[in-house]
Amino acid sequence: MDRNRLLERIVVNPNIMVGKPVIRGTRLTTQHILNLLAHGATVDEILQEYKGLTKEDILACLLYASETLENITFMPLVEAV
């Protein structure tokens, strides 16, 4: 699936989840899906937990995060020793 079709799966609406980016047709935020992945959940586990989601929805969350961070300078939270 190409970039644009994936990104169409993510929507921002101030009336849904206080304007956080969500997967179209759900109240699942991209942040929530990314947090699940960061804490070790597999794509299959997420798909089993949230019926109706697709692998492409999860890929869209990853792509959205990647594109959002593309032009941001990362500042570490703690100073390296």
Buried (B, 14 or more C-beta within 10 A) or exposed (E): EEEEEBEEBBEEEEEBBEEBBBBEEBEBBBBBBBEBBEEEBEBEEBBEEBEEBBEBBBBBBBBBBEEEEEEEEEEEEEEEE
